[in-house]
């Protein structure tokens, strides 16, 4: 067998000078300098090596090869006269005796320059993702992802978790997002669903006697894309523990994650255990969000009692008024207007503003409506000269949401209020069990219906009897947040069938409904289930934070675009009529 290469393109060093070697890779670039003399760069997965052509025979060969063709080069290593300290092989070069084309690039022009692919249009990058991935900067993120997953797996095994895979084809389950459905050929008119998460299966494993479970689980949800969410599929570190409390789950992740962030993160400062715990209500009041970015030192203050006035409609009685005071703020009027415009686009509500000028007086924006309340505002907001105050007003939910967006954008706009280069973790705890649905106007589960209500059956019975407001019930549910990004949700699970039925009865679903929607879990719990708890940090979001990327698509090997389309493979796509017939399906009502 002929050896394909003796060394990679990142392996040769000065001590290899004089050796006969063979490298293989992509022809990245050729620079001709005349008289049969040329420099060629060969790139493989590991790095690059310079090849120096010094005769007409080799020059005629290299000249006829298109860039990005795969080639092999056999020759002698020698010391470079002009070294390149920026690359590992910068002390040497190869003088070729044989150059062979292994895979010809048949195009003279590429869709984009490989090493600058990240500057290209995203649709073009996704269409030619196999070329985009040749860019070492893009490839670096995929290598990081691999290393992080390996480190997570090692850590979980060291904590006595068993890696167990759960089914991909399962039953549709109401878990908050749209299912991807798969028609069942042998059961006409019936469908499998791709799992939104292995939620029920991991709880069933706890009832089966497994003590600690985990997997790097693929999850499928038919939902729209965001910067931190990829449409279609994503991966999470799914884990569950029997005979466990919230503190047990926290202890595991606070032990597993900090070393991984320390080793692989872009920043070398991260929260140490124990992570800060913030109740949901406190987080919404202080930060206007249940995903606070604790790198920002700003907070939201309620100034409703101080700022209410009838002279300015948004501040009229009945509206909630929130403020974020940004001290030592040097933003110009132009930048303030741009900031407010961006907040309105993201929050859907218009923010307002005023300044405390150098003399300590209120100026600009809505200052004229608040001038008579200067002393009260100064005390409530700890106002000092050169402070910008951003204000949100309206119905409570809208004002809170707008205040959260104001805080985050002000932190990003003012470097003195954000310690950007660090990882700040926190737990958000005590989530509401129920909420009033926007569309239904009736009581619904706020998050995970499988969470244990704080207070158990007793608190549900009090709500049923009208002794307490169901909206006051909290769940033993928690989120892990890092730098304003929700990494995961988890909960102490509701493992008691009686408590489960009562929790569903409050949202107008009886025991028969529970048995029908969750037959396996309900029946399994009737055979004696241990108390159990779990969580599922998102792998994609974690790697995105570690890589310092703003878009989750940068750390996924083959991501879909924002419209859940794989433009490289052409998915989704039409299928042949024969396939539809086998599945007893008909496509109707589709406009061409």
VENPENOR-V55926 format. One record per helix or strand of 2 or more residues. SS is the DSSP state (A for helix, B for strand). FROM is the first residue (numbers start at 0). LEN is the number of residues. Records with the same first field share a line. If there is no record, write none. Layout:
SS = FROM-LEN + FROM-LEN
This chain:
A = 13-3 + 55-8 + 113-6 + 121-6 + 128-4 + 135-23 + 198-9 + 245-19 + 279-8 + 303-4 + 312-3 + 332-15 + 366-15 + 395-18 + 414-3 + 455-9 + 469-3 + 496-9 + 510-7 + 518-7 + 538-9 + 551-4 + 576-6
B = 19-15 + 36-7 + 47-6 + 69-10 + 91-12 + 161-2 + 168-2 + 179-4 + 190-4 + 211-10 + 231-11 + 275-4 + 299-3 + 319-7 + 351-5 + 361-2 + 386-8 + 424-8 + 433-3 + 442-3 + 473-9 + 484-9 + 531-7
